[in-house]
Amino acid sequence: MTNIKKFEFELEGISPIKMHRFNGQDEEKKLRERSTTEQAEKHAYRLTNGNLGLPSNWIYGSLLNAFVALAGRKEKTATKMETGSRIRVEPFMLDLGVKDYEIDVASAPAGNMSRGGTRDEFVKPVIKAWKVKGIIQTTLGKSLEDMKSYLEYAGTDVGIGSDRPHGYGRFKVISFKQI
C-alpha cells in the first residue's frame, strides 16, 4: 500500500507574477487587433468568483524543476521520471484573492531578425502583490523538512508564470505543514 503524504502550503510573492494564458494560435492572432485591456483579460486566469487564479501546474512544474536541479550529477533524468508522477498540487486552480492586475506591454522578435523579421507586441497581466494556498500530495516519502526545502528552492530559484528568467514569479513559503 502506498503512503500518501499531504502538505498544506501558503506562498507569498517576492516578485510580481506575469500571466499569459494561451488561447490557441488563431485566437491569439485575432487578439492582437483588440485593445490592450481586452488582450490582458484574455491572458489572465479568472475564477468563477471573479478573482484571479493561478494554475496548480505552475507550482507543480516549479517544484519538479527544483527536484531536478538539486539532483546529483547524472541523476536528473531519473529524478524527473521518478518524481513527476508522484507529486500532485491541488486544487486545479488556486485563488490569488485579488481581482485586479496591471498591464505589461512588451515586444519580442517575430521571425529571423537578420532577414528583416519584425517584432510582435505581447500584452500580459501582472499581479504585483499576491498570496496563494494549496495542498501538495506525494508518495515520495520525503519528510516535511525536505518537501519544504524543495518548495523554498522552487520559489527563490525557479519561480512560476511568464518571464521567470527575468525574475518574475518568485515566492517565499509562509507556512508549510503536514495534514
N, C-alpha and C positions, 0 to 999 in steps of 0.2 A: 504494500500500500504506500502511495506517495504522500509525503508530508508537505502540505501546502502552508506556507507562511504568508501572513498578511501584514503589511506595514501601512499605517496611515501617515501621510505626509502633508506639510504645508510649506509652500515655497513663496518667496518674495523676490521680485525682480530687483537686480542691482544694475540693470541696464534696460532700456526700452525693448519691447518686442515689436518686430515688423511682421505683419501678416501678408500673405499673398496666396489666397485660396485660388487654385487653378480651376477655371470654368470650362476647359476644353478649347482647342485651338481656334475653332470657328467663332465661338463666343468671345474669346479674348481679342480677336481681330475686330469684331463689332464694337467691343467695349472702348476701343481707342477713339471712337467717334463721339463718345459721351463725355459729360463733364467729369472733372477730377473727383467731385463728390460722389457721383454715381459709380465711377470706377472703384474708388476706395471701398464703398459699401459692398460692391460685388466681390471684392477681395477679402473682406472681413468674414470671420466665422461668427455668425449671430445665432444665439439660442432662442428658443420659443418665448422665453420670458423677457426678451429684448436686450439682455446682457450679451457682452462679447464672450465667446468661448475659445477654449484652447484645446485642440485635438490631443487626446491622450497619447496618440502615437508619437507626438513630439517628445514627450517625456520618456517614453519607451525607447525611441531612437537615440536620444541623448544618453540614457543610461546604458544601452547596449554599446554605444561608441566608447563610453568610459571603461566598460569591462574590457573591450578590445584594446584600447590604448594602454591600459595598465597590465595587459597580459605580457608574459615573458617573451623573449626572442623566439621566433618560430612557433609560437603558440597562438597567434592572433586568429588565424582561420578556424582552428579547432575551438577556441574560446567563443567566437561568434556563432558557430554551429551549435555548440553545447548550450550557450546562454540564451540565444534568440527565442527559442520556442518555450523557454522555461520562465519567462517573465511576462506579466500582463499588467497594464495600468488601467484603472477604472475610475470613474465612468468613462464612456467613449468620448464624451466632450466635457471638459472641465469648465466650470463657471468662473470667469475672471472678476465677476462682481461689479463691472463697470459697463456703461453703455456707450461712452464717447471715446473718440480717438482723434489724434492729429493726422494730417495727411502729408505723406512724404512723396515728392515727385523727383525722380532721378532718371538719368538716361544711361543707356548701355549700348555697346556696339551691336549692330544687326548686320550680319554678313561679314565678309572679308574686307576689313578696313583698307588694306593695301590695294584692293581692286575697286576702290570707290564705294565701299559699303556705307551705310547710313547709321544713324543712331535711333533707337526706339526709346520712347518715354514710358516709364513704369510708375504707376501710382499704387502706393501701399499704405494701409492703415498702420499707425504707430501708437502703441499704448505705452506711456511713459512710466506710470506707477501701477503696479499690479501684484496681486497675490492669488494663489490658487491652492486648492486642497484636493487630494485624491487618495487612492489606495493602490499599492503595488502588491501583486500576488506573485509568489515564486515557489518553485520546487528545487531551487539551487542548494538549499541547506546552508546558506550564508547566515552569519549572525546579524543581529540588529546593527551592531557597530560597523560591520563590513558593508552592509547594504547602505547605511547612511553615508559612509565614506565614499562609495561609488557615486551616490547621488550628489554629494557635495562636489566631487570632481566633475561630474557632468555639468553642474551649474556654473562652475568657475572656468572650466577649460573647453567645454563643448558648446553649451547653450542650446536654445530652441528657436524655431521660426526662421524667417528670412534674414539674410545678411549676417549670419553667425560669424563668418571670417572677419567681419568688421566690428565685432564686439557686441552685437545685438543679441538679446535673448538670454543674457546671463542671469543667474539667480543664486540665492542662498537658501539653505534649508532652515526654516524657522522651527519646525517641530517634526519629529520622526519617532513613531512608537509602534511596537508590535501589537496587533489586535487579535 
